[in-house]
Amino acid sequence: MLNRSFWLLLATALVGMGTAPSAMAGKDQPWAEIRVAGVADDDLGEYDVMLVSINGAIDIDTVTLYKLPPGAQRLKVASLKRGKYGELATLPFTLEMKPCVRYALVANYAAPDAVRPWSVAVKGESPIKACVRKYGQSTLVAVDAAP
């Protein structure tokens, strides 16, 4: 029979895993965002997407707006347009995110290639007003001026 402290330690570890902090927790720095729903235009061959993983982590919340640190983000993106048998097709996508910028992602079916019927596309970029207010317009200018 296992002792009581083992069970207490196990319970604490399991609770800690369920409440792991996000990549931005406790950091006072500019951030970037990804929007994944409500931006596609069916008339242009676009469909909404969902994120399946971020930098290899698959235990992410299913939301429509993700707050992430600036820099390269390795994403696995699924198109919400179902396949022939109801499956969700996924593609890897790397996005170099600038501070204080919100990116809108879509699945683009308008220009299929020989291998894939769709691609991940950045539909738009816009400044995050709260981030720019907090960290200044120079955050956006400095990033745009970088080589």
VEXROPA-773053 format. One record per residue: residue in one letter; x, y, z of N, C-alpha, C in turn. Coordinates in Angstrom, 3 decimals. Atoms other than C-alpha are relative to their C-alpha. Layout:
   residu       n_xx       n_yy       n_zz      ca_xx      ca_yy      ca_zz       c_xx       c_yy       c_zz
        A          X          Y          Z          X          Y          Z          X          Y          Z
...
***
This chain:
   residu       n_xx       n_yy       n_zz      ca_xx      ca_yy      ca_zz       c_xx       c_yy       c_zz
        M      0.834     -1.179      0.000      0.000      0.000      0.000      0.884      1.250      0.000
        L     -0.798     -1.212      0.107      1.364      3.393     -0.982     -0.359      0.963      1.120
        N      0.250     -0.905     -1.122      1.775      6.003      1.672     -0.752      1.261     -0.431
        R      0.846     -1.169      0.214     -0.318      9.131      2.003      0.729      1.129     -0.716
        S     -0.745     -1.089      0.630      2.437     11.554      0.939      0.172     -0.227     -1.508
        F     -0.086      0.295      1.423      2.785      9.766     -2.409     -1.267      0.481     -0.711
        W      1.266     -0.397      0.625     -0.910     10.330     -3.188     -0.167      1.514     -0.019
        L      0.064     -1.450     -0.050     -0.683     13.959     -2.092      0.905      0.617     -1.066
        L     -0.935     -0.479      1.011      2.354     14.514     -4.320     -0.570     -0.228     -1.405
        L      0.594      0.307      1.300      0.613     12.815     -7.264     -1.155      0.947     -0.315
        A      1.138     -0.903      0.209     -2.546     14.905     -6.826      0.482      1.416     -0.299
        T     -0.549     -1.336      0.227     -0.498     18.113     -6.643      0.588      0.106     -1.403
        A     -0.592     -0.006      1.340      1.391     17.202     -9.818     -1.077      0.034     -1.070
        L      1.072      0.028      0.989     -1.816     16.430    -11.712     -0.737      1.323     -0.078
        V      0.651     -1.303     -0.012     -3.462     19.684    -10.652      0.907      1.032     -0.662
        G     -0.957     -0.933      0.605     -0.317     21.584    -11.648      0.057     -0.140     -1.501
        M     -0.020      0.212      1.446     -0.344     20.019    -15.112     -1.242      0.605     -0.641
        G      1.240     -0.528      0.549     -3.949     21.085    -15.639     -0.074      1.510      0.010
        T      0.037     -1.457     -0.096     -3.232     24.693    -14.733      1.330      0.621     -0.396
        A     -1.291     -0.524      0.436      0.085     25.207    -16.519     -0.192      1.394     -0.591
        P      0.149     -1.360      0.497      0.637     28.909    -17.290      0.252      0.075     -1.501
        S     -0.208     -0.188      1.432      0.527     30.189    -20.866      1.396      0.562     -0.238
        A     -1.315     -0.503      0.364      3.596     31.355    -22.730      0.188      1.455      0.405
        M     -0.089     -1.427     -0.327      2.791     34.960    -21.795     -0.142      0.279      1.493
        A      0.294     -0.212     -1.418      2.048     34.459    -18.082      1.184      0.622      0.724
        G     -1.006     -0.613     -0.861      3.965     36.735    -15.752      1.035      0.833     -0.744
        K     -0.982     -0.762      0.765      5.828     38.519    -18.552     -0.623      1.320     -0.424
        D      0.473     -1.315      0.419      5.429     42.237    -19.111      0.772      0.381     -1.250
        Q     -0.638     -0.275      1.282      6.317     42.475    -22.772     -1.070      0.119     -1.075
        P      0.975     -0.055      1.096      4.621     43.239    -26.082     -0.408     -1.410     -0.413
        W      0.494      1.303      0.426      2.534     40.420    -27.482     -0.509      0.099     -1.425
        A      0.616      0.084      1.321      1.081     39.305    -30.788     -1.220     -0.905      0.131
        E      1.216      0.809     -0.052     -2.247     37.640    -31.579     -0.277     -0.652     -1.341
        I      0.469      0.692      1.200     -3.670     35.149    -34.052     -1.504     -0.171      0.126
        R      1.454      0.204      0.074     -7.361     35.246    -35.011     -0.244     -1.087     -1.033
        V      0.206      1.145      0.883     -8.680     32.038    -36.560     -1.448     -0.226     -0.414
        A      1.399      0.232      0.372    -12.428     32.455    -36.998     -0.668      1.317     -0.363
        G      0.791     -1.172      0.347    -14.861     34.849    -38.597      0.659      0.939     -0.977
        V     -0.683     -0.896      0.931    -12.459     36.264    -41.185     -0.011     -0.529     -1.433
        A     -0.035      0.605      1.333    -12.837     33.887    -44.161     -1.155      0.504     -0.862
        D      1.006     -0.403      0.984    -14.754     34.815    -47.308     -0.205     -1.164     -0.969
        D      0.289      1.158      0.854    -16.392     31.821    -49.030      0.086      0.346     -1.482
        D     -0.026     -0.404      1.407    -16.673     33.782    -52.297      1.416      0.055     -0.561
        L     -1.402     -0.037      0.428    -12.868     34.017    -52.412      0.688     -1.357      0.154
        G     -0.587      1.330     -0.192    -12.361     30.300    -51.717      0.720     -0.142      1.330
        E     -0.626      0.039     -1.328    -11.420     30.905    -48.074     -0.924     -0.682      1.001
        Y      0.749      0.632     -1.085    -12.484     28.893    -45.030      0.710      0.299      1.310
        D     -0.597     -0.204     -1.312    -11.943     29.419    -41.333      0.883     -1.183      0.364
        V     -0.934      1.024     -0.462     -9.226     27.453    -39.575     -0.053     -0.103      1.513
        M     -0.224      0.117     -1.439     -8.427     26.205    -36.095      1.439     -0.429      0.212
        L     -1.359      0.419     -0.325     -5.069     25.743    -34.418     -0.044     -1.335      0.727
        V     -0.087      1.326     -0.599     -4.218     22.147    -33.563      1.176     -0.059      0.966
        S     -1.146     -0.064     -0.908     -0.805     22.843    -32.034      0.753      1.308     -0.220
        I     -0.844     -1.190      0.037      1.473     25.764    -31.230      1.357     -0.416      0.548
        N     -1.364      0.392     -0.373      5.226     25.072    -31.141      0.055     -1.420      0.563
        G      0.014      1.404     -0.400      4.492     21.359    -30.762     -0.944     -0.329      1.139
        A      0.921      0.241     -1.121      2.108     21.778    -27.809     -1.407     -0.226     -0.551
        I      1.344      0.301      0.496     -1.233     20.102    -28.520     -1.077      0.243      1.046
        D      0.965     -0.251     -1.075     -2.880     20.901    -25.189     -0.340      1.487      0.076
        I      0.348     -1.420      0.061     -4.051     24.345    -26.291     -1.512      0.137      0.069
        D      1.438     -0.271     -0.065     -7.446     25.896    -25.690     -0.550      0.196     -1.409
        T      0.676     -0.240      1.266     -9.920     25.957    -28.556     -0.708      1.345      0.115
        V      0.528     -1.357     -0.039    -10.492     29.682    -28.903      0.147      0.611     -1.395
        T     -0.119     -0.655      1.300    -10.706     32.146    -31.774      1.101      1.046     -0.033
        L     -1.067     -0.985     -0.076     -7.981     34.532    -30.563      1.076     -0.507      0.944
        Y     -1.123      0.515     -0.781     -4.559     33.392    -29.350      0.996      1.121      0.242
        K     -0.983     -1.006     -0.394     -2.181     35.687    -27.460      1.339     -0.711      0.176
        L     -1.289      0.683      0.016      1.458     34.703    -28.088      1.143      1.007      0.050
        P     -1.144     -0.909      0.041      4.931     36.171    -27.687      0.429      0.238     -1.446
        P     -0.493     -0.240      1.358      6.445     37.802    -30.781      1.098     -1.005     -0.356
        G     -1.029      0.921      0.481      8.827     35.751    -32.905     -0.616     -1.126     -0.815
        A      0.455      1.109      0.842      8.588     32.573    -34.956     -0.866     -0.963      0.809
        Q      0.931      0.940     -0.627      5.626     30.361    -34.053     -0.250     -1.129     -1.000
        R      0.270      1.180      0.840      5.366     26.831    -35.458     -1.412     -0.473      0.308
        L      1.415      0.319     -0.184      1.677     26.118    -35.952     -0.386     -1.226     -0.812
        K      0.669      1.029      0.791     -0.345     23.131    -37.058     -1.426      0.482     -0.138
        V      1.265     -0.651      0.286     -3.454     24.498    -38.717     -0.930     -0.986     -0.696
        A      1.018      0.850      0.631     -6.659     22.624    -39.613     -1.036      0.875     -0.677
        S      1.075     -0.684      0.718     -9.112     23.812    -42.229     -1.330     -0.518      0.524
        L      1.324      0.423     -0.461    -12.714     23.767    -41.043     -0.883     -0.507     -1.140
        K      0.704      0.628      1.118    -13.776     22.685    -44.514      0.315     -1.498      0.086
        R     -0.182      1.440     -0.172    -14.301     18.972    -44.023      0.354     -0.675     -1.321
        G     -0.369      0.791      1.164    -12.791     16.437    -46.389     -1.143     -0.895     -0.445
        K      1.001      0.886      0.587    -14.654     13.842    -48.412     -0.640     -0.922      1.031
        Y      0.494      0.931     -1.018    -15.023     11.566    -45.374     -0.207      0.669      1.359
        G      0.262     -0.734     -1.231    -15.578     14.294    -42.778      1.228      0.355      0.816
        E     -1.226     -0.258     -0.751    -11.942     14.613    -41.734      0.418      1.468     -0.099
        L     -0.601     -1.329      0.015    -10.137     17.840    -40.871      1.432     -0.130     -0.513
        A     -1.356      0.034      0.547     -7.051     18.330    -43.036      0.861      1.024      0.737
        T     -0.911     -0.907     -0.709     -4.033     19.895    -41.311      1.247      0.262     -0.835
        L     -1.259     -0.383      0.637     -0.934     21.692    -42.538      0.893      0.687      1.029
        P     -0.913     -0.778     -0.841      2.194     22.947    -40.766      0.150      1.403     -0.586
        F     -0.139     -1.388      0.434      2.702     26.717    -40.905      0.860      0.730      1.020
        T     -0.844     -0.803     -0.884      5.436     28.934    -39.473     -0.302      1.474     -0.267
        L      0.347     -1.416      0.105      4.525     32.543    -38.765      0.971      0.803      0.855
        E     -0.889     -0.916     -0.721      7.077     35.212    -37.819     -0.859      1.164      0.471
        M      0.938     -0.972     -0.563      4.991     37.367    -35.493      0.730      1.233      0.527
        K     -0.544     -1.271     -0.460      5.777     41.030    -34.900     -0.726      0.430      1.272
        P      0.659     -0.487     -1.216      5.058     42.684    -31.528     -1.176      0.917     -0.331
        C      1.175     -0.867      0.085      1.655     44.356    -31.163     -0.744     -0.111     -1.333
        V      0.698      0.217      1.266      0.283     42.849    -34.388     -0.922     -1.203      0.130
        R      0.981      1.087      0.032     -2.842     40.707    -34.811     -0.048     -0.549     -1.422
        Y      0.025      0.684      1.295     -2.800     38.168    -37.642     -1.301     -0.774     -0.135
        A      1.205      0.765      0.296     -5.913     36.685    -39.251      0.383     -1.100     -0.985
        L     -0.358      1.136      0.845     -5.422     33.190    -40.701     -1.237     -0.617     -0.634
        V      1.064      0.702      0.707     -7.576     31.410    -43.284      0.597     -1.164     -0.774
        A     -0.369      1.068      0.928     -7.493     28.251    -45.382     -0.374      0.488     -1.392
        N      0.234     -0.514      1.348     -7.133     29.320    -49.018     -0.111     -1.172     -0.975
        Y      0.247      1.062      0.980     -8.698     26.880    -51.491     -0.015      0.547     -1.427
        A      0.107     -0.628      1.319     -8.610     29.355    -54.411      1.149     -0.383     -0.929
        A     -1.171      0.315      0.828     -5.132     28.332    -55.634      0.641     -1.308      0.459
        P     -0.586      1.274     -0.413     -4.570     24.600    -55.016      1.240     -0.333     -0.827
        D     -1.152      0.459      0.775     -1.277     23.039    -56.026     -0.146     -1.509     -0.258
        A      0.082      1.418      0.376     -0.496     19.510    -57.248     -0.058     -0.920      1.214
        V     -0.084      0.850     -1.187      0.056     18.202    -53.719     -1.133      0.264      0.990
        R      0.994     -0.374     -1.013     -2.432     20.109    -51.527     -1.139      0.809     -0.625
        P      1.134     -0.764      0.533     -5.920     21.417    -52.231     -0.154      1.374      0.643
        W      0.115     -1.278     -0.687     -5.419     24.363    -49.854      1.331      0.383      0.628
        S     -1.182     -0.492     -0.704     -2.819     26.477    -48.100     -0.448      0.936      1.108
        V      0.271     -0.952     -1.074     -2.663     28.559    -44.950      0.421      1.380     -0.509
        A     -0.306     -1.358      0.449     -2.781     32.280    -45.695     -0.265      0.994      1.120
        V      0.238     -1.113     -0.912     -2.463     35.430    -43.614     -0.920      0.957     -0.740
        K      1.013     -0.843      0.657     -5.648     37.282    -44.564      0.231      1.474      0.313
        G     -0.227     -1.391     -0.363     -4.674     40.425    -42.701      0.861      0.145      1.230
        E     -0.780     -0.388     -1.176     -2.470     42.136    -40.159     -0.543      1.346      0.468
        S      0.446     -1.280     -0.550     -3.604     44.902    -37.831      0.664      0.227      1.347
        P     -0.616     -0.280     -1.301     -2.122     46.680    -34.823     -0.956     -0.345      1.142
        I      0.770      0.253     -1.220     -3.294     45.629    -31.362      0.047      1.296      0.803
        K      0.028     -1.340     -0.589     -4.388     48.976    -29.918      0.470      0.019      1.453
        A     -0.394      0.019     -1.418     -3.954     48.016    -26.243      1.509     -0.192      0.140
        C     -1.445      0.248     -0.038     -0.418     46.756    -26.904      0.763      1.246     -0.438
        V     -0.656     -1.212      0.489      0.541     49.855    -28.899     -0.095      1.114      1.032
        R      0.154     -1.016     -1.060     -0.877     52.118    -26.148      0.981     -0.258      1.137
        K     -0.848      0.339     -1.143      1.106     50.264    -23.498      1.490      0.110     -0.323
        Y     -1.419      0.065      0.329      4.415     49.876    -25.349      0.446      1.041     -1.020
        G     -0.345     -1.088      0.911      4.257     52.759    -27.821      0.021     -0.396     -1.459
        Q     -0.016      0.190      1.452      4.080     53.170    -31.578      1.362     -0.461     -0.477
        S     -1.356      0.381      0.421      7.856     52.657    -31.740      0.158     -1.519     -0.063
        T     -0.053      1.462      0.067      7.263     48.928    -31.149     -0.285     -0.460     -1.411
        L      0.342      0.360      1.382      5.620     48.688    -34.580      1.025      0.516     -0.975
        V     -0.954     -0.608      0.913      8.085     51.052    -36.290      1.321     -0.747      0.055
        A     -1.286      0.672     -0.136     11.159     49.290    -34.892     -0.009     -1.352     -0.698
        V      0.091      1.311      0.635      9.965     45.927    -36.159     -0.024      0.155     -1.517
        D      0.082     -0.203      1.437      9.115     47.267    -39.625      1.341      0.434     -0.584
        A     -1.270     -0.489      0.480     12.552     48.878    -39.903      1.091     -1.066      0.037
        A     -1.010      1.049     -0.102     14.425     45.673    -39.026      0.202     -0.668     -1.357
        P     -0.285      0.633      1.308     16.169     43.976    -42.011     -0.628     -1.366     -0.107
***
